[in-house]
């Protein structure tokens, strides 16, 4: 194998696969990137056994062939390479030479035939979604991340819900950690193709890796086949192994939206108020008390180990007083996912969840469960 390629092309793809090849694995080969030169292009493959990438990129190929080389070291070499073009040449016994006129590296490679086979699918029902829209949906829900040792399926994964019934066509991503929940929607025109309603649990880590490959100017093709999610982007294909299990019945939670009282607030003012009230929060004392009263919101934080604070904000509210404790970080995460300048808080009572969404954009919804006072 021997080819010359533009540094920026190779650096771009290698930088995006570091999250895959950098994962700990019992298979040393998964820390490698597979590069195969074919005709006038190269094929690059990488996987962590959960998420895989296969992409084709332009190159000047002299000799066809295939190599497996450590992805991290190759990326570091390419990143700091002084020339615009890089020559890669397989020498012997899987050694790879990386060179130009004034610089030369030799890296030990592995047998590429030991690399896990990339899944091949037939007759996948692909449907379109703008890349930037999917990226936004992932950004809005990914902050509800799982703990490193968390093994529950609905904590490890997000629900990819295809909705195609009663005249409604949409794709929804749902994430929860048991204390809060977020949904992000993308709606389709009535004549757009969308498969029948179905749901799939996609690993959150895989969605985070997928997000690195999304750009703002293309339309993706997405399909589900044989317990995999398949995403096609230009000349790149990303496959994600789905999780098996049951996701919580989130519709039973969001059906309460609209009950109680809806309060409109300036997002930035409310966000700064929460930041100030969370200064005294620690792992042992996370909650702050929200007191919703007549045209007034009172928030107070008490931490016996540090001190206490309180602040008030005028608002439009006519109803019974509601005193409820929430984790302010959950509110701040939700507000950072809302693009509108004003938000709507739907507060019901001390026991029911609180709903947060933008005043205009209803494609994102955050649900936060109250804490025990």
WOSULJO-V756523 format. One record per backbone hydrogen bond with DSSP energy under -0.5 kcal/mol. CO is the residue of the C=O (numbers start at 1). NH is the residue of the N-H. E is the energy in kcal/mol with one decimal. If there is no record, write none. Layout:
{{CO:NH:E} {CO:NH:E}}
This chain:
{{1:90:-3.2} {2:62:-2.7} {2:63:-2.0} {3:88:-2.8} {4:60:-3.1} {5:86:-2.6} {6:10:-1.8} {7:11:-3.0} {8:12:-2.1} {9:13:-1.6} {10:14:-2.3} {11:15:-2.3} {12:16:-1.1} {13:17:-1.0} {15:18:-0.6} {17:20:-1.1} {17:21:-2.4} {18:22:-1.6} {20:23:-1.1} {26:28:-0.7} {27:30:-1.4} {28:31:-1.9} {29:32:-1.7} {31:71:-2.2} {31:72:-0.5} {33:35:-0.6} {33:69:-2.0} {34:45:-2.4} {35:67:-2.5} {36:43:-3.2} {37:65:-1.3} {38:41:-1.9} {40:59:-1.7} {41:38:-3.2} {42:57:-2.3} {43:36:-2.7} {44:55:-2.3} {45:34:-2.7} {46:53:-2.8} {50:241:-3.1} {51:48:-1.7} {52:239:-2.3} {53:46:-1.8} {54:237:-2.8} {55:44:-2.7} {57:42:-2.7} {59:61:-0.9} {60:4:-2.3} {63:2:-2.4} {65:37:-2.3} {67:35:-2.2} {68:110:-2.1} {69:33:-2.7} {70:74:-2.1} {71:75:-2.2} {72:76:-2.3} {73:77:-2.1} {74:78:-2.7} {75:79:-3.1} {76:80:-1.3} {78:81:-1.3} {84:7:-3.9} {86:5:-2.3} {86:88:-0.5} {87:99:-2.5} {88:3:-2.3} {89:91:-0.5} {89:97:-3.4} {92:95:-1.9} {94:109:-1.0} {95:91:-2.5} {96:107:-2.7} {97:89:-2.5} {97:99:-0.5} {98:105:-2.8} {99:87:-2.3} {103:100:-2.2} {105:98:-2.4} {107:96:-2.8} {108:70:-0.5} {110:68:-0.7} {110:112:-0.6} {111:114:-1.9} {112:115:-1.6} {124:126:-1.6} {127:222:-2.7} {129:220:-2.7} {130:134:-2.1} {131:135:-2.3} {132:136:-2.0} {133:137:-2.1} {134:138:-2.3} {135:139:-2.5} {136:140:-2.2} {137:141:-0.9} {138:141:-0.7} {138:142:-2.6} {139:143:-0.5} {141:144:-1.5} {143:145:-1.7} {147:150:-1.7} {152:155:-1.1} {152:156:-2.3} {153:157:-2.2} {154:176:-0.6} {156:204:-2.7} {158:202:-3.0} {159:161:-0.8} {159:174:-2.3} {160:162:-0.6} {160:200:-1.5} {161:163:-0.6} {161:172:-2.7} {162:164:-0.6} {162:198:-1.2} {163:170:-2.6} {164:197:-0.6} {165:168:-2.3} {168:165:-1.6} {169:188:-2.8} {170:163:-3.1} {171:186:-2.1} {172:161:-3.4} {173:184:-1.9} {174:159:-2.8} {175:182:-2.5} {179:369:-2.5} {180:177:-1.5} {180:178:-0.7} {181:367:-3.7} {182:175:-2.3} {183:365:-2.5} {184:173:-2.4} {186:171:-2.4} {189:192:-1.5} {198:162:-3.2} {200:160:-3.7} {200:202:-0.7} {201:243:-2.8} {202:158:-3.0} {203:207:-1.9} {204:208:-2.1} {205:209:-1.9} {206:210:-2.8} {207:211:-2.1} {208:212:-0.6} {209:212:-1.1} {210:213:-1.9} {211:214:-1.0} {218:131:-2.5} {220:129:-1.6} {221:232:-2.9} {222:127:-2.2} {223:230:-3.2} {225:228:-1.2} {227:242:-2.4} {228:225:-2.3} {229:240:-2.5} {230:223:-2.2} {231:238:-2.9} {232:221:-1.8} {233:236:-3.4} {235:56:-1.5} {236:233:-3.3} {237:54:-2.1} {238:231:-3.0} {239:52:-2.7} {240:229:-2.7} {241:203:-0.5} {243:201:-0.6} {248:250:-2.2} {249:252:-1.4} {250:253:-1.1} {250:254:-2.2} {251:255:-1.2} {253:256:-1.4} {254:257:-1.5} {256:259:-2.0} {261:263:-0.5} {261:347:-2.1} {263:345:-3.2} {265:267:-0.5} {265:343:-2.6} {266:270:-2.4} {267:271:-2.6} {268:272:-2.3} {269:273:-1.9} {270:274:-2.3} {271:275:-2.2} {272:276:-2.1} {273:277:-2.1} {274:278:-1.5} {276:279:-0.9} {278:281:-1.4} {285:282:-1.6} {286:328:-0.7} {288:290:-0.5} {288:326:-2.1} {289:291:-0.5} {289:300:-1.9} {290:292:-0.6} {290:324:-2.6} {291:293:-0.7} {291:298:-2.4} {292:322:-2.1} {293:296:-1.8} {295:315:-1.2} {296:293:-2.8} {296:298:-0.5} {297:313:-2.3} {298:291:-3.0} {299:311:-2.5} {300:289:-2.7} {301:309:-2.5} {303:306:-1.7} {303:307:-1.9} {307:303:-3.2} {309:301:-3.0} {311:299:-3.0} {313:297:-2.8} {315:317:-0.8} {317:295:-2.0} {322:292:-3.0} {322:324:-0.6} {324:290:-3.5} {325:371:-3.3} {326:288:-2.4} {326:328:-0.7} {327:330:-0.9} {327:331:-1.1} {328:332:-2.4} {329:333:-2.6} {330:334:-1.9} {331:335:-2.7} {332:336:-2.1} {333:337:-0.6} {334:337:-1.1} {335:338:-1.3} {341:267:-2.4} {341:268:-0.5} {342:359:-2.2} {343:265:-2.1} {344:346:-0.5} {344:357:-1.7} {345:263:-3.2} {345:347:-0.8} {346:355:-2.0} {347:261:-2.8} {354:368:-2.6} {355:346:-3.1} {356:366:-2.6} {357:344:-3.0} {360:362:-0.7} {361:358:-0.9} {363:185:-2.7} {365:183:-2.6} {366:356:-2.7} {367:181:-2.8} {368:354:-2.8} {371:325:-0.7}}
